[in-house]
Amino acid sequence: MILNKYDEKILEIILNSGEVDLDTIKKKFWEGLSEDEIYHVNLGDNVTKLYLAEYIRKSASYGGYTLTRKGKKYLTDAIEA
């Protein structure tokens, strides 16, 4: 599965925040995007895609999202590349 820069941004937000709820992801995700990008990105689709591909999961204790091993490995590989 090929991830785009918006998927990577979501993974980085979760990595930097640890366990994070969807509202916090939304706030941080929209920061720094141009007006054109805002109209062409569907955050819900990206989060769902990452969840179904098992890059993120719902935290049982918190109710927010955390990275899976697969998500952490993807970010580690992307940094090393």
Phi, psi and omega in degrees: 000132180262126179262147178261179184295334179285322175298315180297323178297318178297315179299319180293322177300314181293319179300313183287337183260346186076235175278128186219140180276166185296324179298320179292320177301315180301311182301312183286329182294315185285344178295132175084358178272145178285164180300321179297319180294321182301323182280347184247002181246134176248100184303318181300319178297319181293316179297316179298316179299316179295323179293312182293330178275003176065035172272333177227162176214161175283134178281125183295323185275331188256324183093358177259202182247148174226162176280147171269175175303320180298318179294316178296319180296319179301313181294320178297315179295323181291325179290320181289333184287000000 
